[in-house]
Amino acid sequence: MKKWLRRIFWGFTAVLLLILLWAGGVILYEGWFGESSAQWTNVSFTDSDGTELRGYLAQPKEPGVYPGILLIHEWWGFNEGMTVLADALAAEGYVVLATDAYRGEVTGQVPRALYLRLSTPEEQVFNDVDAALAHLMSLDSVDTERLASMGFCFGGGHSLQLGMRQSESMALTILYYGTVVTNPDLLRPLTDGQPVLGIFGEEDASIPTADVLEFEAALNSLEIPNQITIYPGVGHAFLNEENYDEPGPAGEAWQQTLDFLAENFKE
């Protein structure tokens, strides 16, 4: 019996070691040879310290003054998918700045994404997102009285954080399956009149439905206008650049977002 237990233990240890070696190899390889998000950006700006930051700016074809949307990417980093969604929003009549919160780092591999998520200082992300918002507000084509933040996954959580941090500037907060805040005291800045749209998946293992309902209850306790929707039969990250305009939960969530924006940004 002990012999079999030892074999199981060492077999499990060997498998775990192989997984760790593979994950470490992915992280190191992409760190040295991986792509840069610069290939998908088209605008640069600086923060208060003069650090150059980058993003992707999408605008309606016709000149004019439009509501602005700050778009924040998933934990993969800024990739081509964000440009597709930014262009789609611009076609609806919004000036969209999709910001790069990882300063050029991007991946399509889970180990590297987890590494970037954990190793990028939160204060740096706050700084870079705030700088992106300042740049968006500086554009002549943007109506600074009609500004929204919108993000996915990692970006969804930071969209909510931006709404709380810069409540005096933001008119709307939109988060797709981002980390929620359930403490009413922390959410209180949103009472400045900033409606919230939250999109979540019923089968999302990373953001339990119970947490989403607690988030909704906290918003309601403060009388913050909100639409919190839990789409059945889908998990985390169910919307992307390939399905946002197709029938099904992703298309429905995207249309809900467009309706939310249009309703709150009427002239």
C-alpha positions in Angstrom: 0.0 0.0 0.0 2.8 2.4 1.0 4.6 1.6 -2.3 1.5 2.6 -4.3 1.1 5.8 -2.3 4.7 6.7 -3.0 4.2 6.1 -6.7 1.1 8.3 -6.8 2.9 11.0 -4.8 5.9 11.0 -7.1 3.7 10.8 -10.2 1.7 13.8 -9.1 4.9 15.7 -8.2 6.3 15.0 -11.6 3.2 16.2 -13.4 3.1 19.3 -11.3 6.8 20.0 -12.0 6.2 19.6 -15.7 3.3 22.1 -15.6 5.4 24.6 -13.7 8.3 24.2 -16.1 5.9 24.7 -19.1 4.3 27.7 -17.5 7.7 29.2 -16.7 8.9 28.5 -20.2 5.9 30.3 -21.7 6.4 33.3 -19.5 10.1 33.6 -20.3 9.8 32.9 -24.0 7.0 35.5 -24.5 8.9 38.0 -22.3 11.9 37.7 -24.7 10.3 37.1 -28.1 6.6 37.9 -27.7 4.6 40.4 -29.7 4.2 44.1 -28.7 0.8 45.7 -28.6 2.4 48.8 -30.4 1.4 47.2 -33.7 -2.3 47.8 -32.9 -2.0 51.3 -31.4 -2.3 54.6 -33.3 -2.0 57.3 -30.7 0.4 58.3 -27.9 0.1 60.5 -24.9 2.0 61.1 -21.7 1.2 60.9 -18.0 2.0 63.6 -15.4 5.6 62.4 -15.2 6.1 62.5 -18.9 6.0 58.7 -19.5 4.9 57.9 -23.0 1.8 55.7 -23.1 -0.1 54.3 -26.1 -3.6 53.5 -27.2 -6.0 53.2 -30.1 -8.3 56.1 -31.0 -11.4 55.5 -33.0 -13.8 58.3 -34.1 -17.0 58.7 -36.1 -16.4 59.5 -39.7 -18.3 62.8 -39.7 -16.7 65.7 -37.8 -18.4 66.9 -34.7 -18.5 66.6 -30.9 -19.5 63.2 -29.5 -19.7 61.3 -26.2 -16.4 59.7 -25.2 -15.7 56.1 -24.2 -12.5 54.9 -22.5 -12.1 51.2 -23.3 -9.9 48.9 -21.1 -8.7 45.5 -22.3 -8.8 42.0 -20.8 -5.9 40.4 -18.9 -4.3 39.4 -22.2 -3.2 43.0 -22.7 -4.1 45.3 -25.6 -4.7 43.3 -28.7 -6.3 43.6 -32.1 -9.7 42.6 -30.6 -9.9 45.9 -28.7 -9.5 47.8 -32.0 -12.4 45.9 -33.5 -14.7 46.8 -30.6 -13.4 50.4 -30.5 -14.2 50.8 -34.2 -17.7 49.2 -33.7 -18.5 51.8 -30.9 -17.1 54.6 -33.1 -19.5 53.6 -35.9 -22.4 54.1 -33.4 -21.3 57.7 -32.7 -18.7 57.7 -30.0 -15.1 58.8 -29.7 -13.3 55.8 -28.3 -9.9 55.6 -26.7 -8.8 52.0 -26.1 -5.9 52.3 -23.7 -2.9 49.9 -23.2 -2.7 49.4 -19.5 0.3 46.9 -19.8 2.6 49.3 -21.6 3.2 47.2 -24.7 2.9 43.7 -23.1 0.4 41.3 -24.7 -0.1 37.6 -24.8 -2.5 34.9 -25.9 -1.2 32.3 -23.3 -2.8 31.9 -19.9 0.5 31.6 -17.9 1.8 34.8 -19.4 -1.6 36.6 -18.9 -1.7 35.6 -15.2 1.9 36.8 -14.8 1.1 40.2 -16.4 -2.0 40.5 -14.3 -0.2 39.8 -11.1 3.1 41.6 -11.8 1.8 44.9 -13.2 1.5 47.3 -10.2 -2.1 48.3 -9.6 -1.0 51.9 -9.0 0.7 52.0 -12.4 -2.5 50.8 -14.0 -4.5 53.5 -12.2 -2.0 56.1 -13.3 -2.1 55.0 -17.0 -5.9 54.7 -17.1 -6.2 58.2 -15.5 -3.7 59.6 -18.1 -5.7 58.0 -20.9 -8.9 59.6 -19.6 -7.2 63.0 -19.5 -6.1 62.5 -23.1 -9.6 61.6 -24.1 -11.0 64.6 -22.4 -8.5 66.9 -24.1 -9.8 66.0 -27.6 -11.9 68.7 -29.3 -14.2 66.0 -30.7 -15.2 64.8 -27.2 -18.1 66.1 -25.1 -16.5 66.0 -21.6 -20.0 66.0 -20.0 -20.7 62.6 -21.6 -18.0 60.2 -20.7 -18.2 56.5 -20.1 -15.7 53.9 -19.0 -16.0 50.4 -20.3 -13.9 47.3 -19.8 -13.7 43.5 -20.0 -12.5 41.1 -17.4 -9.3 42.8 -16.0 -10.6 46.0 -17.7 -14.1 45.6 -16.3 -12.7 45.8 -12.8 -10.7 48.8 -13.7 -13.6 50.4 -15.4 -15.5 50.2 -12.1 -12.4 51.5 -10.2 -12.1 54.5 -12.6 -15.8 55.3 -12.0 -15.3 55.4 -8.3 -11.9 57.2 -8.5 -12.9 59.9 -11.0 -16.7 60.1 -10.3 -16.6 63.8 -11.0 -15.6 63.2 -14.6 -17.5 60.0 -15.5 -21.2 59.9 -16.6 -21.4 56.1 -17.1 -19.6 53.0 -15.9 -19.8 49.7 -17.9 -18.1 46.5 -16.8 -18.2 43.1 -18.5 -17.4 40.3 -16.0 -15.0 42.5 -14.1 -14.1 42.2 -10.4 -17.0 43.7 -8.4 -17.1 45.8 -5.3 -19.7 44.9 -2.7 -18.9 47.4 0.1 -21.4 50.3 -0.2 -19.0 52.7 1.4 -16.5 52.2 -1.5 -19.3 52.5 -4.1 -20.6 55.7 -2.6 -18.8 58.0 -5.1 -21.0 56.6 -7.8 -24.0 58.4 -6.2 -22.8 61.5 -8.0 -25.3 60.4 -10.7 -23.3 57.7 -12.6 -25.5 54.8 -13.8 -23.8 51.4 -13.9 -24.2 48.6 -16.5 -22.8 45.2 -15.4 -22.7 42.2 -17.8 -21.9 38.8 -16.3 -22.2 35.1 -17.2 -24.1 32.7 -15.1 -21.4 30.0 -15.4 -18.5 32.3 -14.7 -16.3 30.5 -12.1 -14.1 33.5 -11.4 -17.0 35.8 -10.5 -19.7 33.9 -8.6 -23.3 34.9 -9.2 -23.6 35.5 -5.4 -21.0 38.2 -5.6 -22.8 39.8 -8.6 -26.1 39.9 -6.7 -24.3 41.4 -3.7 -22.8 44.1 -5.9 -26.3 44.8 -7.3 -27.7 45.0 -3.8 -25.0 47.4 -2.7 -25.8 49.7 -5.7 -29.5 49.6 -4.9 -28.9 50.4 -1.3 -27.2 53.6 -2.4 -29.9 54.3 -5.0 -27.3 54.2 -7.8 -29.1 53.6 -11.2 -28.0 50.3 -12.5 -28.6 47.4 -15.0 -27.0 44.3 -13.7 -27.6 41.3 -16.0 -26.5 37.7 -15.6 -26.7 36.0 -18.9 -27.7 32.3 -18.6 -25.6 29.5 -20.0 -22.4 31.4 -20.6 -19.2 31.8 -18.6 -16.4 34.3 -18.3 -15.3 36.3 -21.4 -18.3 35.2 -23.5 -18.2 38.3 -25.7 -15.3 39.0 -28.1 -14.5 40.7 -31.4 -15.7 37.7 -33.4 -19.2 37.3 -31.9 -20.3 40.7 -30.5 -22.6 41.3 -33.5 -23.9 37.7 -33.8 -27.2 36.2 -32.4 -26.9 34.8 -28.9 -25.8 36.1 -25.5 -22.8 38.0 -26.9 -24.9 39.9 -29.4 -27.7 40.5 -26.9 -25.1 41.9 -24.3 -23.6 44.2 -27.0 -27.0 45.5 -28.0 -27.8 46.1 -24.3 -24.7 48.1 -24.1 -25.5 50.2 -27.1 -29.0 50.8 -25.7 -27.6 51.8 -22.3 -25.2 54.3 -23.9 -27.9 55.8 -26.2 -30.4 56.1 -23.5 -28.1 57.9 -21.1 -26.2 60.0 -23.7 -29.2 61.5 -25.4 -28.7 65.2 -26.2 
